[in-house]
Amino acid sequence: MNVSADLAEQAKDAFWIARGEYRTFSAWVEAAMRRHIDATRRAHGVDEIPARPGGSLPTGRPLS
């Protein structure tokens, strides 16, 4: 997974503000991903997120 360096720094800064609520940066990222998955599931009206066809994602150039 590639994200821009700016986004990664913003995420680290946001974690730092919330560090009392999360044991690690990884825990903060996992919680954010779970919230986004739940929001996507609700937005698309599905109980379960279906597996992606072929099991892979399109590739692209790194953002950073």
N, C-alpha and C positions, 0 to 999 in steps of 0.2 A: 504494500500500500504506500503510495506517495502522496504527501500533502505539502503545500507550500511552507517554506520556513516561517513566513509571517504567521500563518495559521497555527503552526506548532508552537510558536512563542506565545501567541495569544492564549492558547489552551493551557500552557504551563502557568501563565500569569493568572488565569481564571482559577486553576487548581490551587494556586498559592493563596488566593483570597479565601477559598473554601476548604483549606487544608484541615481544619478542625473537624470537618464532616466526613472526610475520607482518609483512609489509612495510607494510601499510595496514589500516585498519579495514574497508575494503571486502573485502580478501582474507580477513580473519577471518570476516566475515559470509558470504561465498561458501563458505568451507570448512564452516561450520556448516550452511548450507543443503544442501550436497552430502551431508553426513553424515545429515541428516534424510531426504533423498530416498532414499538407500541403505537406511536403516532402514525406511522406508515400503515400499519395493520388497520387501525381505526379509519384512516382516510380512505382506504380502499375497500372497507367493509368485509374484511376476511378475518376468520378466527385464527388461521395459521398462514404464515408466509410460505407460499409454494417454493419448491426448489427451482433454481434457475436452470433453464435448458442447457444441457451440455456441461453443467457444473463449473463453468469458467466465466470470467468477465472479459469484456473487450479491453485490450491493452491500449495504452496511450503514452505520451511523453511525460516524464516527471515534471512536476510543477515548480520545483525549486532549482 
